Amino acid sequence: MNRAILNKGWYALEHRTDEKQARHGHLHVVAKTPGTSATFVECVHVDVYSRES
C-alpha cells in the first residue's frame, strides 16, 4: 500500500500546495496523526482495538 501511495505523487501535491500557500502569505501546518483513528473525541480515551487491521 505504501508503494501505491508514493506512486500517486502525494509529495508533489504537498510541495506544490506549500509553494502556493507561501506565495499568498499562508502557512501549511502538518498535524501529527498517529493514533487519531483510535482516539475517542469526547473522552480522549485511546482504544487500540478500535482500528484492528
C-alpha positions, 0 to 999 in steps of 0.5 A, spaced: 500 500 500 505 504 501 508 503 494 501 505 491 501 511 495 508 514 493 506 512 486 500 517 486 505 523 487 502 525 494 509 529 495 508 533 489 501 535 491 504 537 498 510 541 495 506 544 490 500 546 495 506 549 500 509 553 494 502 556 493 500 557 500 507 561 501 506 565 495 499 568 498 502 569 505 499 562 508 502 557 512 501 549 511 501 546 518 502 538 518 498 535 524 501 529 527 496 523 526 498 517 529 493 514 533 487 519 531 483 513 528 483 510 535 482 516 539 475 517 542 473 525 541 469 526 547 473 522 552 480 522 549 480 515 551 485 511 546 482 504 544 487 500 540 482 495 538 478 500 535 482 500 528 484 492 528 487 491 521 
